[in-house]
């Protein structure tokens, strides 16, 4: 039995580990739903499942590593799709950082500093106030219905040119989230403090409130990369959530979703150079009555809007009883519906077969390929480029 001092390392869907937990840590871990926690006769067993990442409960930190990749590579897989160029550069720095918390914080600080070099972004924010004088537009509905037509104070509405806009609120929320992480460097912590100080006039979103909405435009282009990373941080974190007397901090990711998104986006980028367009997760009807539909991960259309390739990404950690038959049946349905003679299944290496299946009487061939997620990112992207070229040239 392992005595927990600081760090416990597990592997996605791997072997369980029996540990000692301090009072309250068992309940906090169970409520966090990061992994399965069992109690028996004063002992506690941790069983990793589909979530990967890092979580800190009290004095206990648990890292659940992906089965077929390094934990710190998660940030590359997630962030690459936001801007392939910037994330090819980021991975050089990520390789110098050990651990998920330091990798996230170092990348955020770098992208945020780059975005804020020209000062804080400003924009117009609609505001409503009650004043003793008129500024902007009178809100007659508010004045009549809630103030019973009294002349003062005046209910007004106006557009204020301010730094307190959605983009800055999102970056500030991510910086505040990262500032409580363990294991980040003193330099990164100092830079996070500077970012928060720089945004002193920006309102920090309330806990559990909906995330502010932003839209990419020419005016906020320098913020795009840090905003997308901020969304990753806010969407996949369980920071500052009190479970009883303990605060839980951490990142939790579903590796299957990460893999599928990375493959479809990276392949779409690689295939674009050959002409055509990608459609991901589109609903396509199988029958004329439109009662049965399919949803392939990626369908590639040529300039004439004709489907020329269908691709599904499969991250198989636990092999089902009917594996890989179910995947073949699914791809057969895709090909038959789209009128294609070939389909492509992209597995994570080590979890799927690498074969070509020529199906009888249908004239359909299904190619099963594998990506090595443990490879150097540059080599992995070269492999994706090669797959894209093979699919479209075929």
N, C-alpha and C positions, 0 to 999 in steps of 0.2 A: 504494500500500500504506500502510495506516494504522499509525502507531507507537503502541502502547498505552502510555498514561501512567496513566490512572485509570479512565475510564469508556468502555464501548463500548455503543452503543444499536442494537438490532435490532428487527425487527417479526416477530411470529408468522407462520411459514411464508413470510417475506419473503425479500429478497435476501440472499445470503451476503456475508461480508466477510473479506478477507485481512488477517492481522495478524502481528506479531512476538510470540513468546512466550518468556519466560525459561525456563531449564532446569527441568523438572519440571512446569511449568504445563500443557503439552499433556497429559501423562499424567493429571494431576489432573482436568482438564476432561473428558477422555474417560471416566474412571471415574465422574464425577458424573452423567453421562447427562442433563445439563440441555439440551444441544443437540448436534448432530452436529459433530465436529471432525475435519478431514482434514489430513494432512501430505503435502507434496510439495516436494522439493528445498529443504528448509529453511524453507519457507513454511507457514503454518497458516491454514486456511480454516474459518470458523465459519458453520454453516448452521442457522438456527433452525427448530424443528419445532413440535410441539403444546404444549410447555411454555412458560409465560410466568412472569415474575417477575424476581428479581434474584439473582445469585450472585457471590461474591467468592472468587477464588483467588489467593493471594499479593497482588501489587499490582494485579491485574486485576479490575475489576468489570464484569459484563455485565448489562445490562437488556434483557430481551426483552418488548416491549410488545404487548398484544393488538392485533389488527388493527382492531377496531371500538370500542375503549374506551381510556380512560386507565389507566395502570398502577396509580395510586393508588386507582382506583375498585374494584379487585379486592376490597379489604377491605369495601367497602360491599356488593357482591354476595354475598360469602361470609357476612358477619355479619348481614345484614338478617333472615334467617330465624330467628335465635335470639330476637330481640325487635324487631319492627318499630318500636315506639315509640322505643327507645333508639337504633336505628341511623338513624332519621330525624334525631335530634339529632346523632349522631356525624358525619354527613356534612358538617355545617356546619363542624366543626373540621378534617375531612380536607381540605377545599378550601383551607385555609390552609397545608397542609404539602406540600412538594414531594418526591416520591420515595416508594417503597414502604417502605423501612426506617424512615424517620421517621414515616410514617403508622401503621404497625403499632405502633411503640414508644409514640407519643403516645397512641393509643387505649387500649393496654393499661394504661399508667400511669394514665390517667383512670379507667378502669373498676375497676382494682385499688384505687386510692385510695378510690373510692366504696364498694367492698365491705368494705374494712378499717377504715372509719371507726369502727365499733363494736367494734374489736378482732378478734383472730383467732378464727375459728370453732373450736369444740371439739366433740369427740365421743368415743364409746367405741371403743377399739381393743383387740382381743383380743391378749394377750401371754402368752408362755411363758418361764419362767425356772427355774433351779436354785438353790434357797436353802437355808439352814440352818434355816429355820422355815417354817411353813405360812402362806401368804397366798392367799386365793381358794380354788380347787379343786385337789385333787391329781390329776395326770394319771397314773392307775394303769397305763395301758397303757405309757406312757413309762417309768415307774418299774420295771415288771417286765421289759419286753423289752430295754431298753437299759441299765438300771442294775442288772439282775439281782436286784431286790428289796432292794437295800441301803437302810437307813433314811435315810442322809444322803449327799449333799444331796437334798432333796425336789424332784421335778419338779412344778411347779405351773402353773396356767393361771388368768388373771384378766382382767377388763375394766378398762382404764385410761382415765380421762377426760383426754384430752390434745389438744393442738393438732396432733400428728403424725398427721393423717388424710389421706385421699385428696384432698380438696378443696384443702388447703393444699399438699400435695406437687405437685399439678398446677400451681398458680399459681407456686410456687417454681421449678419446672422451666422454665416459660415465661419468668419474669423472668431466670433464669440464661442462657437461650438468647438473649434480647434484649440482654443486657448486653455481648455480644461483637460486636454489629453495628456496622458503620461508619456514618457520616453522621448518627447520631442526636444530638440536641441535648445540651448539657452538663446542662441542667435535667432532661431525661428520664433521662439516665444516673445523675444524683444520686438521683432518685426511685426508680429501679430498685434502687440500692444500699440505700436505706432499706427497701424492701420485703423485700429479702433479709435485711437485719439484723433486721427485725421477725420474720422466720421462722427465727430462729437455732436454735430447738428442733425444727424440722421436718426430716425426713430427705429429702435430695435423691435422687430416683430414679436408679438406676444407668444409665449409658449403654447403650442397646440393650435395656434391660429393658422388659417390657410396661408400658404406661401405667396408673397407678392408676385404678380404676373408681369412679365416683361416680354417684349417682342424684339427680335433682331432687326435693327435698322442701320442705315449708314451713320447716323449720329452716335450710336453706342457700339460701333464696330470694335473699338479697342477694349471693350469689356467682355466680348463674346466668350473668350476662352475661360476667363476666371468665373464668369457667370455659370457656364456649363459645369465646371468643376464644383462650384458652390452648390449647384442643384444636386450633384452626386452626393456631396457631403450631407446635405440636409435630408435627402430622400432615403439615404441608407444608414442613418445614424439613430442611436437611441441615447443621446447625450442628456445628461442632467435630468434624468427621469428617476425620481425617488421611489424605491421599492422598500417600503417600510422606513427604516432608519438609514438605508444605504442608497448611495447614488450610483446609477449604472451608466457607464460610458462605453461607446464602442461603435464599430461598423459591422453591419450584417448584410451580406450579399447572397443572392441566389445564383450559384455558378452556372446553372443551366441557362438562365435568362441572359447572363453576361455573355456566355459563349455564343448563343444564337444571335444576339444583337451584334457582337463583334464580327462574326463570320459574314452575316448578311450585309453589314455596312462596309466592311473591308472589301468584300467581293464586288459590291456595287461600285465602289471607287475604282477598283482595278479593271472592271469590265467597261467602264465608261469610255476609256480611250479607244475602244473598238466601235463606238457608235451604238446608239440605242438608249434605252432607259430601263430603270429597275422599278418594280412594284413589289413592295414588301407587305406581307400579311393581308393581302387583298382577299375579299370574299368572292369566290367564283362558284357559280351554280353548276351542279352536275346534271340536273334534270331540267326538262323544258318547263315544268310547272314551278320551278324555283322553290323547291321545298328542301333540297339537300345541297349543302355547300361544302367546299373545301377551302382551306386557307394556307397555301404554301408559304414558306418563309420568304422565298424570292422567286419572282418570275421576270425574265429578261425579255423585253420587246424590242424589235428592230425598228427602223425608221418608218416602216409601213404599218406599225402598230400590230405586228404579227408576233405571237410568242415563239421564241426560239430556244429557250432553256428554262428549266424549272429546277430549283435547288432547295434542299431542306438541310438545316444544321441539326445534328443529333449529339447531344451531350449525354452519354450513357455511363453513369457511374455504377448503378446497380442493374445488372442484366435481367430483364424480365423473362418469364418462362417462354414467351413466344418471340424472343429476340434472335435474329433480326427479322423474322418473318413479318411482324407487324409493320416495320418500317418499309419493307418491300411492297406490302399490300397498299400502304398509304401512297407511296410514290407511283405505283401502277395506276391508282385512281387519278393522280395528278396528271400523268402523261396522257391517259385515255381522254380525260376531260379537255385538256389543252390541245390535243391532236399532235403530240410530240412522240418521237420514236426513242428518245433517250431522257433519262432523269438522273439526278445527281444527289447523293447523300454524302454529307461532309461530317465525319465523326471526329471526336477528339482522340488522338492517338493513344492506344492502349485500352480504349473502351469500345472499339467497333471493328468490324471486319474490313479488310482492304481487298475487295473483289469486284468482279464484273459479272452481273447476272443477265444472261440472255433468256428472256421468258418465252416459253413455248406458245405457239399459235398467235401471239399478240404482236410480234414484230417489235417489241419494246425491250430495250436494254437499259439496265440500271447500274450505274457506276458508283461504287462505294469507295470513298477516299478518306484519308485521315490527316489531321493537322497535329503537329507536335507543339503543344502549348508550352512545353518546357524549353523550346528552342529560343535562341536570342531573337528579340523582336524584329530586328532587321532581316534575319533569315526567315522568320515566320511570314513576314510580309512578302518576301520574295517567293515563298511557297504559294501564297495566295495569288500572287500575280501569275505564277505558272499554271495554277488551277483555272484561273479566269481565261487565260489564253487557250488552254486545252479545250475547255468547254465551248467557247465561241468558235474556235477554228474547226472543231469537230462538226 
